[in-house]
C-alpha cells in the first residue's frame, strides 16, 4: 500500500488551513493515521495522534481552553508540546504519569496552510518567493477532499495534454491538442519541471487574466516537489503573474486532501473570491474526471503507456519510485 511506505513519513503534507483552528481542535487523517490539530498556549499549531492515552477517546472531539486541549471523556488536559498538565480525577498536586504526555508530530504553519510531517523531515517545505514580495498578494482557497489517489492527482497537475478535453468549459481549446516537445529542467531550487507556451480560451477567465480577447497566449511552467506538490506559473502578456501551488495529501491510498494557493502581482482591484472562482472551476473539472479513475496510479512505468507529452509525469514517477524504494 502507498500509505504504508516509511519513506513518505519524512515529508511535509498540507492537512488544513490555519483558519480552520479558529473554533477549536480539528480531526485530520494523514497516511491513514488519525491526528488532532489545535493551537497551543502561544498560538502555534500542535499536532498529535487523535487518541487520549487514558481511554483512547478522540481528542478532536474535545475543546481548547487557554491553548490547552481538553479531552471530552475525562477532562485530561494537554498544554505546551502535548504535555499532560491536568488529570482532574487525581486532584491538585498529584504527579502526572509520564505516559500521559502526547507524542506530538511536526507541524508548521506556512502560506496560510498547516503542514504536517509524521517522521523526521527529509526536506524543507517548498519556498514560494512571492510570499515575501509586497507586490504579490496571496489567496487561499480552502481544503477539499477528493476520492482520488494522490499519485493520480499529481500526475494530472503536471500534464497539459488533457487541457482541450477536460477543461473545455474553462480554458481548453478543443482544436489545440498537439503538445510541443517537453524539456525537463530545474525551474529553481525547489521545483523540477518544464516551461511551455499555450493558447487558451479566455471567455470564462477574463476576470482572472484581465484581458478581453477570446483567445490569449500564456507563458507557463509546471514543476514538482516530491512527493506530491506541484507549482504552476502563468505569465500574461501584460506582465501579470499568476502563481499556483497545488498541494495534494494522501489521506489513505485512494482519498486525498487538495488545496491550491494563488499569488498574483495584480493591483488587488479584483476581489479574491472572483480571482479564485476560475481556478476552482478548473479544479472541479479535474476532480470530476479523476474520481472516475479507480485505484492508485502505478509507479511501474511499464504498467501504463506514456508518450513525449507525459515526460514530466514519467520523471516525477521515476523519482517518487526511487524515494519510496530508498534509492533516491
N, C-alpha and C positions, 0 to 999 in steps of 0.2 A: 504493500500500500504506500502511496505517496506520502501521507502524513506520518508514517512510521519511520521515515528516513531520518537518522540522527543528525545529518549534516544540515537539515533545514532548521533545526532548533537554534542554530547560531546566527540567524539573520533577523532583520527587523521587518515587522509587518504592521500595517495600519488596522486597528480594530474599532476605532470610533473617532469622533471629533472631540476636541477639548470641551466644547459647549455641551456635550452630552452628559457631562458630570455635574451640571448646574443643579439638578434636583436630587442628587444623592448617588449611591453606588449603581453601577450597571453590570449586567452579566454579558460576557462575550465568550466566544469559543475560538480557539486558535490551534490548528493542527490537531483537532479533535480533543482538545483539553479545555475544560471549563475554567474561566477566570472571572474574578471580580476586580473592578477598577473603581477607584474613588480618589478624591482629593484629600491629602493628608493635612495635618495642622498648619503647615506652612504654605498650603495651596498647590503644592506639586502633586502630580498624579502618583498613585501607588497601585500596583497590580499584584495579585496573588491567586493561588488556586481557590476556586469558589467553593470552599469547604471549611466549615469551622472544625478545628481539631478536637473539639469537645464531643459533639454528637453528630457531626457531619452535615449540619444544616447549611443550605446555600446562603452565604454571606451577602450575596447580591440582593436578597430579599429583605435585608436589614435596612439600617439608616445610618447617616453620618451625623455625628454630634460634635461640634467644635473640632472637626477634622479627624475624629476617631470613628472607626467603623464598628457598629454595634450589631451583634448577632441577633436575629429575630427570635431565636429559640430560648436562650437562657441569658441573653444580655452580655455575654463576654465581649469585651471592648478592646479594640486594637488601634494603637496610635502610630507614632513615627516608625517607619520601616516595618510595619506589620507587627510590632511588639505588643503582646497582650498586656494591657495596663490595668485591667479590672476583671475580676471574677465575682459577680455580685453575691453568689451563694456562699462564698468563703468569708465575706465580711472584710472590713478595712484592716490593713496591716498584715494580712496573710500573704506569704510569698506565692508568686505565680509559677506553676510548673514550667520548666524550660521548654517542654514540648508544646506548650500552648502558643508560642510565637509562630506567626505565619512565615512561610518560606516565600518571600516575595520574588518576583521576576523583574527584569529590566523593563522600564517604561520611560519614554521620553515624549514630551510634547513639542512638536515642531510643525510649522506650516498650518497651525490650527488643528493638527491631527495627533492622535495618540498612537505612538509606535511601540510595539512590544517585542522583546526578544526573550525566548524561553531559556536559552543557554547562555554561552559566552559570546558576545558579539564578534563575528569574524570580520566585519567591515562596518564602516560608518553609514549612517543614513545619507542617501544621495543629496548632494548640495544643489540647491536652486539659487543661483546668484541673484536673481531678480528679487528674492525675498528681502534683500538689504539695499535695493535700489529704489530711492524715493520716487523715481519716475514711473514705477510699476505699482499697480495695486493687485492684491491677492483676493480671489473669490473662491470660497469653499462651497461645496455642492451637497454635502450630506453623504452618509454611508448607506448603501443599499445592499441587499442580499440577492445574489444570483444563484440559481440552481445550475451551476456550471463549474466544471473543474478549473482550478486556477491555471494550469498549463494551457488549456484551450483559450482562455481569455487573453493571456499574454501573447500567444501565437496570433490571435486576431488583431490585437492592438499594434503589432509590428507589421501587419500586412496591409497593402494598399490595393491589391488586385480585386478585393471584394467591393470596393467603393461603388462601381457602376451597377452593382447588383443588389447589395444590401441597403445602400444609402440613397436610393433614387428619390426618396421623398424629402431629403435634406440637401445634399450637395453633389451626389454622384451623377455623372453624365453617362447615360446608357451607351453612348457611342464611343466613349473613351476607355476602351478595355485593355489596350496594349500597355504594358509596364516597361519603361526603359531599363537598360541594364543596371543592376544593383551593384554598387561598390561599397563594401563594408569598411569602416574605419572607426577609430576612437573619435567621437564627437567632442569629448573633453575628458577630464579625469574620472568621470562617473558614469558616462553612457557610451556604449558601443553600438553603432548603427549605420545609417546611410542618409544622404540628402537627395532630394529629388524636386522636380518642378511638376506641378499638376494643374490642369484646368478643371474648375469645378462650377457647378450651378450655384447661383448666388441669390436667387429669389427668396428662399427661406432664411438665408444667412445674412441678409443685407444689414440688419441691425448690428450683428457682430462684426462684420467686415468694414462697415462704414462706407461701402461702395454701392452704387446703384446699377451697374452693368449686370445683365442677366447671366453672363459667364465671366469669371475672373481667373487670374493666374495666381497660384500660391507657390512661394518658395518654402519647402518644408523639410523637416528631418524627423526620423523616428529612431529611437535607440533604447536599449535595455540596460537595466542594472539588476544583476542576479539577486534573488531568484525570479521575482515576478513583477518588477516595477518597470514601467515604460514612460518615456518622455517624448512628447510630440511638440515640435515647434512650427509655428506658422508665421511667415513674413509676408505682409501685403505690400503692394506697390506704393502705398502711402507712407511706408515706414512703420506701420503698426505691427507690433509683435504680439502674438497670442501664444503663450506657452502653456502646455497642459501636462501635468503629472498624473499618470494613471496608476493607481495603486490597487493591486489585487492581493487578497489574503485568503489562504486556504482555511476554511472552517473545518472541512473534512475533505475527503477525496473528491467529492462531486458537488460541493457547495462552497461559495466564496463570498467574502465581503468585497465590495467595489466602491471606490470613491475617486473623484478627479478633482484636482485643484488647478485653477487658472491664474496666471499672471499676465497682465496687459499694461503696455505703456501708452494707454489712451489718455484722454483728458478727463476721464471719470464722469463724463456727462451722461452716458447711457447707464441706467440703473443696473446693478449687478444681476438682479433676477432676470432682466431681459438679455443680458450677455450669456448667462449660463443656460437659458431656456433652449438655445440652439444646440449646445453641446449635450444637454440632457436628451433632446430628441434623437441625436445621433447615437448616444448610448442605448436608448430604448430599442433602436433598430438592431444594434449588435446583440443586445440581450435576447430579443425575440428569436434571432437566428440561432444563437449559441445554445439556448435552452432546448432546442430541438436535437442537439448533438449529444448522445449519451456517453458516459464514461470519461476516463482520463486520457488525454492525448498521449499516445505512446512516444517515449523518448527514443526508441529504436527507430533510426531513420529508414530502415527497410520496411517498417510496418505501414507507412504511408508514402504516397508518391509526391515528390516535390519537383518544381521547375525553377528557373532562374529568378523569377519574381518572389520565390519563397526563401531567398538567400538569407535574409535577416533571421527568419524563424529557424532555419537549419542551423545557423551558427549559434543562436541562443539555445536551441535544444542540445547541441553538442556540448556547450559549456555547462548547462544545467545538469546533464547526464554525468559529466566529469565531476562536478561539485558533489553530486549525490553519491558517486562512487568513491569519493575521497581522493581523486586523482587530479584535481584542478590546481 
